[in-house]
Amino acid sequence: MHIDTKTGLLDCARYVPSPNHNERPHAEDMDLIVIHNISLPPNEFGTPWIDALFTNQLPKDEHPFFADIHHLRVSSHLLIRRTGEVVQYVPFHLRAWHAGISAYQGREICNDFSIGIEMEGTDYQPFTEAQYQQLEYVINCLLKQYPTLNKQHITGHEHIAPNRKTDPGEYFDWRRLANALLADLPADANIKKV
């Protein structure tokens, strides 16, 4: 697994370019990794609809839930599917639109200085072994290629937007990730024993 720092792309990822990105205000400030979960439709896995959402091609009539979200212009840098497949939507040096209204350690607009990683899943069930393995590989690769990133600054969407978001949820195994990276848990990690 390798990141080309010129293109900002991960060599093992399937690249599906999203138009939903822009330049970071200060590229040298990239120092946070935010973990999310996503499933489309909700609680369904292995569908093509996450790619469609992040590329503005979600058909509003395909599912009742899509009528409410097809207009959104959102993206993430990466998606890790339940099988362990990694999909990249936005090069790492660019600003993906994943965090929305958010703050981390007193800094607002987390999209400006973060990398967003989506885990295919929900708040209501554990993630897969393949996903955790890929997440650990990806994070270690990011830490190696981007010295501004720090393993102590990895958090969940729920931690940077606590009154608005709940992902990756209580089934995400923060302790496992912290142990794998030899890092501390997010200060307010909600750990559920599974």
C-alpha positions as CSV (number, residue, x, y, z in Angstrom):
1,M,0.0,0.0,0.0
2,H,1.5,3.3,-1.1
3,I,0.3,6.9,-1.6
4,D,1.6,9.0,-4.5
5,T,2.0,12.3,-2.8
6,K,1.9,14.1,-6.2
7,T,-1.5,12.8,-7.1
8,G,-2.8,12.2,-3.6
9,L,-4.0,8.7,-4.5
10,L,-3.7,5.4,-2.8
11,D,-2.4,2.7,-5.1
12,C,-4.6,-0.1,-3.9
13,A,-7.8,1.9,-4.0
14,R,-10.4,1.9,-6.8
15,Y,-10.6,5.5,-7.8
16,V,-14.0,7.0,-8.4
17,P,-13.4,10.8,-8.8
18,S,-15.9,13.0,-7.0
19,P,-16.5,16.5,-8.1
20,N,-17.3,17.4,-4.5
21,H,-14.0,18.8,-3.4
22,N,-11.9,22.0,-3.5
23,E,-8.5,23.2,-2.4
24,R,-7.6,23.2,1.3
25,P,-7.1,26.8,2.6
26,H,-3.8,25.7,4.1
27,A,-2.6,22.3,2.9
28,E,0.2,22.2,5.5
29,D,-2.5,22.2,8.3
30,M,-3.8,18.7,7.4
31,D,-3.5,17.0,10.8
32,L,-6.8,15.1,11.5
33,I,-8.4,11.8,10.4
34,V,-12.2,11.5,10.8
35,I,-13.9,8.2,10.7
36,H,-17.5,7.9,9.6
37,N,-20.0,5.2,8.7
38,I,-22.3,5.0,5.7
39,S,-24.8,2.6,4.1
40,L,-27.1,3.3,1.2
41,P,-30.0,2.7,1.5
42,P,-29.7,2.7,5.3
43,N,-28.6,-0.7,6.6
44,E,-27.9,-2.2,3.2
45,F,-24.4,-3.1,2.1
46,G,-22.7,-3.8,-1.2
47,T,-24.8,-1.5,-3.3
48,P,-23.5,1.0,-5.9
49,W,-25.3,3.9,-4.2
50,I,-22.4,5.3,-2.1
51,D,-20.4,5.8,-5.3
52,A,-23.5,7.4,-6.9
53,L,-24.0,9.8,-3.9
54,F,-20.4,11.0,-3.9
55,T,-20.4,11.6,-7.7
56,N,-23.8,13.4,-7.7
57,Q,-25.6,10.6,-9.6
58,L,-27.9,9.2,-6.9
59,P,-31.3,8.6,-8.6
60,K,-34.0,10.1,-6.4
61,D,-36.7,7.6,-7.5
62,E,-34.6,4.5,-6.8
63,H,-35.4,4.4,-3.1
64,P,-37.6,6.5,-0.9
65,F,-34.6,7.6,1.2
66,F,-32.8,8.9,-1.9
67,A,-35.5,11.6,-2.5
68,D,-34.3,13.4,0.7
69,I,-30.5,13.2,-0.1
70,H,-30.0,13.1,-3.8
71,H,-29.3,16.8,-3.9
72,L,-26.5,16.7,-1.4
73,R,-23.0,17.6,-2.6
74,V,-20.8,15.5,-0.3
75,S,-17.7,13.3,-0.5
76,S,-15.1,11.6,1.5
77,H,-11.5,10.8,0.7
78,L,-12.0,7.0,1.2
79,L,-14.6,4.3,1.7
80,I,-13.7,0.9,3.2
81,R,-16.4,-1.6,2.2
82,R,-17.4,-4.5,4.4
83,T,-15.3,-6.8,2.1
84,G,-12.2,-4.7,2.7
85,E,-12.3,-3.0,-0.7
86,V,-11.0,0.5,-0.6
87,V,-12.5,3.2,-2.8
88,Q,-11.0,6.7,-3.1
89,Y,-13.1,9.7,-4.1
90,V,-10.9,12.7,-3.4
91,P,-7.1,13.0,-3.5
92,F,-5.8,13.4,0.1
93,H,-4.2,16.8,-0.5
94,L,-7.6,18.2,-1.5
95,R,-10.6,19.2,0.7
96,A,-13.4,16.6,0.7
97,W,-16.8,17.5,1.9
98,H,-17.4,15.0,4.7
99,A,-17.6,16.7,8.1
100,G,-20.0,19.6,7.6
101,I,-20.5,21.9,10.6
102,S,-17.8,20.6,13.0
103,A,-15.1,21.5,15.4
104,Y,-12.0,19.7,16.8
105,Q,-10.0,21.0,19.8
106,G,-11.4,24.5,19.3
107,R,-10.8,24.5,15.5
108,E,-13.9,24.8,13.3
109,I,-14.6,23.6,9.7
110,C,-12.8,20.2,10.1
111,N,-13.0,19.6,6.3
112,D,-10.2,22.2,6.0
113,F,-7.7,20.2,7.9
114,S,-8.9,16.6,7.9
115,I,-9.0,13.4,5.9
116,G,-12.4,11.6,5.9
117,I,-12.6,7.8,5.9
118,E,-16.0,6.2,5.6
119,M,-16.6,2.7,6.9
120,E,-19.5,0.9,5.1
121,G,-21.7,0.2,8.1
122,T,-24.2,1.5,10.5
123,D,-24.4,2.7,14.1
124,Y,-26.1,-0.6,15.0
125,Q,-23.7,-3.5,14.2
126,P,-20.0,-4.3,14.3
127,F,-17.7,-3.6,11.5
128,T,-15.9,-6.5,9.8
129,E,-12.4,-7.8,10.4
130,A,-11.5,-7.0,6.8
131,Q,-12.5,-3.4,7.4
132,Y,-10.4,-3.0,10.5
133,Q,-7.4,-4.5,8.8
134,Q,-7.7,-2.1,5.9
135,L,-8.3,0.9,8.1
136,E,-5.1,0.1,10.1
137,Y,-3.1,-0.3,6.9
138,V,-4.5,2.9,5.4
139,I,-3.9,5.0,8.6
140,N,-0.4,3.8,8.9
141,C,0.2,4.6,5.2
142,L,-1.2,8.1,5.7
143,L,0.9,8.7,8.8
144,K,4.0,7.7,6.9
145,Q,3.3,9.8,3.8
146,Y,1.9,12.9,5.5
147,P,4.1,14.0,8.5
148,T,1.5,16.6,9.6
149,L,-0.9,13.8,10.5
150,N,-0.6,12.4,14.1
151,K,-2.0,9.1,15.4
152,Q,-3.3,11.0,18.4
153,H,-5.6,13.0,16.2
154,I,-8.0,10.4,14.9
155,T,-11.6,10.8,15.8
156,G,-15.2,10.1,14.8
157,H,-17.7,12.2,13.1
158,E,-19.8,12.0,16.3
159,H,-16.9,13.6,18.3
160,I,-16.6,16.6,16.0
161,A,-20.3,17.1,15.4
162,P,-21.8,15.7,18.6
163,N,-25.3,17.2,18.5
164,R,-25.7,16.4,14.8
165,K,-23.9,13.1,14.0
166,T,-23.7,9.7,15.7
167,D,-21.2,7.9,13.4
168,P,-19.2,5.7,13.4
169,G,-21.3,4.7,16.4
170,E,-20.9,2.7,19.6
171,Y,-20.0,-0.5,17.7
172,F,-16.9,1.0,16.3
173,D,-14.0,-0.6,18.1
174,W,-11.9,2.4,19.2
175,R,-9.8,0.3,21.6
176,R,-8.8,-2.1,18.8
177,L,-7.7,0.8,16.6
178,A,-5.9,2.5,19.4
179,N,-4.0,-0.7,20.3
180,A,-3.1,-1.3,16.6
181,L,-1.7,2.2,16.3
182,L,-0.3,2.4,19.8
183,A,-2.3,5.6,20.2
184,D,-4.8,7.0,22.8
185,L,-8.5,6.7,22.4
186,P,-10.5,9.8,21.4
187,A,-11.3,11.6,24.7
188,D,-15.0,10.9,24.5
189,A,-15.0,7.6,22.6
190,N,-18.2,5.6,23.3
191,I,-17.0,2.0,23.5
192,K,-19.5,-0.8,23.4
193,K,-18.5,-4.3,24.3
194,V,-19.5,-6.6,21.4
